[in-house]
Amino acid sequence: MDIPRKIGILVFTGVPAIIGGGIIYHFFGSYIPVTVYEILLIMVALGIVRN
């Protein structure tokens, strides 16, 4: 996988991080579930980029 594609995948995961973080905060009212969601999203994104 080339560098521009890897950067594109990381940018593409930025949208769910922002929008999804807000949705998670709305439902749970705390930043702890948002942090867990963000960490899981980062792990998935890095897993995709590493392959």
N, C-alpha and C positions, 0 to 999 in steps of 0.2 A: 504494500500500500504506500503510495507516495505522500509526501509532506502536505501538499494542499488538501488532499482528501482527509487526512488525519485532522487538520485544523478545521475543516468543514464539519466533521463529525463533532468535534468539541464545541464549535459554535452552535451547531444544531441542538445540542443538549442544553445550551444556555436558556433557550426558550422554555422548555419544561421546568427548568430550575426556578425561573422567575415566576411563571404562571402557576406551576404546581405548588411551589412554596406558599404562595398566597392562598391557594385553595386549601391546602393542608392546615394552614394557620386559621383559616375561617372555620373549619370544622372542629379543630381541637382546641383552639384558643391559647396555644402555648408554642414556644419555640423549640421545645425538645422533639416533638414529632417532625417538625420542619428540618431540624438538624439531621435526624435519622434519614429522612427522605433525601436530603441533599447528599449525604454520605453514600447512600445506596446508588444514587444517580451518578455520582463521580466514579464509584467502583465499576458500574456497568460501562460507562463511557471509556474509562481507561482500559477495561477488558477488551472492548471492541477495537480501540486504537492500537493496542499492543499486538494484535494478531495480524 
